């Protein structure tokens, strides 16, 4: 099933500074949908690190495993399997530490209210464990607001003797959860369900290089200022929008919604839009959509081809789309 968040009913703003804007009047005919990383993006710390350092193998062994991952000795899924197997604690017992160790972005709750008020679906897309992320969100923003967030992540299996393991979303991959595949699944389903092949404008929010596979599938990329994802974008001349808090993202989303009408009317691509993802907008044949699966890397390491795939000069979207139309079988 495609990771589509609930379209929630409007709620009253509870915090000052929240701008309730009717998206129908923002100058765009297309809906907006947000996908966001969790650790380091919504929360400034890593939930997994808190689990393993306090209840599992400890920081020293975690550092050794991180080195093995960085050197290519072991895959992300292999390293994660060892980390989760080191946990030996009841599920509910870990959250007293989480409550004090984690710090949420100071403006996330306001931004999320903005999304709910304007029917902008908000999805968390993470390599972590869905039950853990849900429990953390329930505590920090409340269960009612948390319920509006769809979480696309791995499941958690905890035995009667409190042994943990991950229920991988994509067990056949070295990542366990291929974020690019999750976004492609969403786009394929959305395009097939649309009368004219139009899908929502996809915004991705992240902080690290591991977010690149998902970021390359989005229309607009937000990168937390001063961290690895922004550093990579600067070094490789990739279009992105930096942010310090989610208040910055809220302001930019309003601007993006207003200028998106120019895109849909064929007036060119404003700066900071991903022309590669825009190929999806130009496919008129529903049967041509699956062809684009060839552009997704099967492993996280392949994310570093993104600089080449991120420019129209190299990718030549018009030619690719034309070929897709020709190759697509007729209904």
C-alpha positions in Angstrom: 0.0 0.0 0.0 1.3 3.5 -0.9 2.4 5.6 2.1 -0.4 8.1 2.0 -1.1 10.1 5.2 -4.6 10.8 6.5 -6.3 13.9 5.2 -7.3 15.3 8.6 -10.1 17.7 9.5 -9.1 21.2 10.4 -8.1 21.9 14.0 -7.8 25.1 15.9 -4.4 26.6 16.2 -3.0 26.3 19.7 0.3 28.1 19.3 1.0 31.7 18.4 2.5 32.4 15.0 0.5 29.7 13.2 -0.7 31.0 9.9 -3.9 29.2 8.8 -3.8 29.4 5.0 -6.3 27.9 2.6 -4.2 25.9 0.1 -7.0 26.2 -2.5 -6.1 29.9 -2.7 -2.4 29.5 -2.8 -2.2 29.5 -6.6 -1.7 25.7 -7.1 -4.1 23.2 -8.6 -2.0 20.3 -7.3 -2.0 19.1 -3.7 1.1 19.1 -1.6 2.4 16.2 0.4 5.3 16.2 2.9 7.7 13.3 3.6 10.2 13.8 6.4 13.1 11.9 8.0 12.7 11.5 11.7 16.1 11.3 13.5 18.1 14.5 13.2 15.2 16.2 11.4 12.0 16.2 13.5 14.1 15.2 16.5 17.6 16.6 17.0 18.9 13.3 18.4 18.7 9.7 17.1 16.2 7.4 18.7 18.2 4.4 17.8 21.3 5.7 19.5 19.3 6.2 22.7 18.1 2.6 22.5 21.4 0.9 21.8 23.5 3.1 24.2 21.2 2.8 27.1 19.6 -0.7 26.7 21.8 -2.6 24.2 25.4 -3.0 23.1 26.5 0.4 24.3 28.2 3.3 22.5 31.6 1.6 22.0 30.2 -1.3 20.1 27.8 0.9 18.2 30.8 3.0 17.1 32.6 -0.1 15.9 29.6 -1.2 13.9 29.3 2.3 12.4 32.9 2.0 11.2 32.1 -1.3 9.6 29.2 0.2 7.8 31.2 3.2 6.6 34.0 1.0 5.4 31.6 -1.2 3.4 32.4 -4.3 5.4 28.8 -4.8 6.4 25.5 -3.6 5.1 23.1 -1.3 6.9 20.7 -4.1 7.5 23.4 -6.4 8.8 24.7 -3.8 11.3 21.1 -2.9 12.4 20.2 -6.6 12.9 23.1 -6.9 15.4 22.2 -3.6 17.1 18.5 -4.6 17.6 19.5 -8.1 18.8 21.5 -6.5 21.6 18.3 -5.1 23.1 16.9 -7.0 26.0 14.2 -4.8 27.6 10.4 -4.5 27.6 9.0 -2.1 25.0 7.5 0.4 27.4 10.5 0.5 29.6 12.7 2.5 27.1 10.6 5.7 27.0 11.5 7.2 30.3 14.9 7.7 28.8 13.5 8.9 25.5 11.4 11.6 27.2 14.5 13.3 28.7 17.1 12.4 26.0 15.2 13.6 22.9 14.6 17.1 21.9 12.0 17.9 19.2 12.5 20.7 16.7 10.9 23.8 18.5 8.6 24.6 15.6 7.6 21.2 14.5 4.3 21.1 16.3 3.3 24.4 14.8 4.3 23.3 11.3 2.3 20.1 11.8 -0.7 22.0 12.8 -0.3 24.2 9.7 -0.3 21.0 7.6 -3.4 19.6 9.3 -5.2 22.9 9.0 -4.5 23.1 5.3 -5.0 19.4 4.4 -1.3 18.8 3.6 -0.6 15.1 4.4 2.6 14.7 6.5 4.5 11.4 6.4 7.5 10.2 8.4 9.8 8.1 6.3 12.4 6.4 8.4 14.9 3.5 8.7 13.8 3.1 12.3 11.1 1.1 14.0 7.5 2.3 13.5 6.2 1.5 17.1 9.1 3.4 18.6 8.6 6.4 16.4 4.9 6.4 17.1 5.3 6.2 20.8 7.8 9.2 20.8 5.5 11.3 18.6 2.5 10.5 20.9 4.4 11.8 23.9 5.9 15.0 22.3 2.9 16.2 20.3 0.0 14.3 21.7 -1.8 11.2 20.5 -4.5 13.1 18.6 -2.0 15.1 16.5 0.3 12.2 16.2 -2.6 10.2 14.6 -2.5 12.5 11.6 1.0 11.4 10.7 1.5 8.3 8.6 4.8 6.5 9.5 6.5 4.6 6.7 9.1 2.6 8.6 10.1 -0.9 9.7 8.1 -3.0 12.2 9.4 -4.1 15.5 9.3 -7.7 16.7 9.7 -8.2 20.5 9.6 -11.7 21.9 8.1 -12.7 25.3 11.6 -12.7 26.7 12.1 -9.1 25.5 14.4 -9.9 22.5 14.1 -7.3 19.8 14.4 -7.7 16.0 13.4 -5.5 13.0 10.5 -6.5 10.7 12.1 -5.0 7.6 9.9 -3.2 5.1 12.1 -4.3 2.2 14.0 -7.3 3.5 15.4 -8.2 0.1 17.5 -5.0 0.1 20.7 -4.2 2.0 19.0 -1.2 3.5 16.0 -3.0 5.0 13.9 0.0 4.1 14.6 1.5 0.7 13.2 5.1 1.1 13.4 5.7 -2.6 11.2 2.6 -3.3 8.6 3.8 -0.7 8.3 7.1 -2.6 8.2 5.4 -5.9 5.4 3.1 -4.7 3.5 6.2 -3.6 4.0 8.0 -6.9 3.0 5.0 -9.0 -0.2 4.5 -7.1 -1.0 8.2 -7.0 -0.5 8.5 -10.8 -2.6 5.4 -11.6 -5.4 6.7 -9.4 -5.4 10.1 -11.0 -7.5 10.9 -14.0 -4.8 12.9 -15.7 -1.7 11.3 -14.2 -1.1 14.3 -11.9 0.3 13.5 -8.4 0.9 15.8 -5.4 3.9 18.1 -5.3 6.3 16.1 -3.1 8.4 17.8 -0.5 11.1 15.9 1.3 12.8 17.1 4.6 16.0 15.6 5.8 19.4 16.0 7.4 21.8 13.3 6.3 23.3 11.7 3.2 21.3 8.6 3.9 18.2 10.7 3.0 19.5 11.1 -0.6 17.6 8.1 -2.1 14.3 9.6 -1.0 15.3 13.2 -1.6 16.1 12.4 -5.3 12.4 11.3 -5.7 11.0 14.5 -4.4 10.2 17.8 -6.1 11.6 20.1 -3.4 14.3 19.2 -0.9 14.7 20.8 2.5 18.1 20.1 4.3 18.8 21.0 7.9 21.4 23.7 7.9 25.0 22.8 8.9 24.5 19.0 8.6 25.7 16.3 6.2 22.8 16.6 3.7 23.4 20.3 3.2 27.1 19.8 3.0 26.6 17.2 0.2 24.2 19.5 -1.7 26.7 22.3 -1.5 29.7 20.2 -2.6 27.7 18.7 -5.5 25.8 21.9 -6.5 22.4 20.4 -5.8 19.3 22.6 -5.5 17.9 22.6 -2.0 16.4 24.9 0.6 18.2 25.1 4.0 16.3 25.3 7.2 17.1 25.9 10.9 13.6 25.0 12.2 10.3 23.9 10.8 9.2 27.5 10.9 11.5 28.1 7.9 9.9 25.2 6.1 6.4 26.6 6.8 7.2 29.9 5.2 8.8 28.3 2.2 5.9 25.8 1.6 3.5 28.8 1.3 5.8 30.3 -1.3 6.2 27.1 -3.2 2.5 26.5 -3.3 2.1 30.0 -4.9 4.7 29.5 -7.6 3.8 25.8 -8.4 1.0 27.1 -10.6 3.7 28.3 -13.0 5.2 24.8 -13.2 1.8 23.1 -13.9 1.1 25.6 -16.7 4.4 24.9 -18.4 6.1 28.2 -17.6 9.4 26.6 -16.6 11.0 25.2 -13.5 11.7 27.8 -10.7 14.9 27.4 -8.8 15.1 24.7 -6.1 12.8 22.2 -8.0 14.1 18.8 -8.9 13.8 18.4 -12.7 14.3 14.6 -12.4 11.2 14.2 -10.2 9.3 16.4 -12.6 9.5 13.7 -15.3 6.6 12.1 -13.4 4.5 15.2 -14.2 5.1 14.9 -17.9 4.0 11.3 -18.3 0.5 11.3 -19.9 0.3 7.5 -20.3 -0.5 5.7 -17.0 1.1 2.6 -18.4 4.4 4.4 -18.8 4.7 5.0 -15.0 6.5 1.8 -14.0 9.3 2.5 -16.5 10.7 5.0 -14.1 11.5 2.3 -11.5 14.8 1.9 -13.4 16.0 5.2 -11.9 16.0 4.0 -8.3 19.3 2.8 -6.8 18.9 -0.6 -5.1 21.5 0.3 -2.5 22.2 3.4 -0.4 25.7 3.6 -1.8 24.2 4.3 -5.3 22.7 7.5 -4.0 26.0 9.2 -5.0 24.9 9.0 -8.6 22.3 11.7 -7.8 24.4 14.7 -9.0 24.3 13.3 -12.5 20.6 12.4 -12.3 19.6 15.7 -10.8 20.1 17.9 -13.8 18.1 18.0 -17.0 21.2 18.4 -19.0 22.4 14.9 -18.1 19.1 13.2 -17.7 17.3 14.7 -20.7 13.8 14.2 -19.3 12.1 15.1 -22.5 13.8 12.3 -24.4 13.2 9.8 -21.6 9.5 10.7 -21.3 9.1 10.5 -25.1 10.7 7.1 -25.2 8.5 6.0 -22.3 5.4 7.0 -24.2 6.5 5.1 -27.3 7.5 2.0 -25.4 4.3 1.9 -23.3 1.7 -0.6 -24.4 -1.6 0.7 -25.6 -4.6 0.1 -23.4 
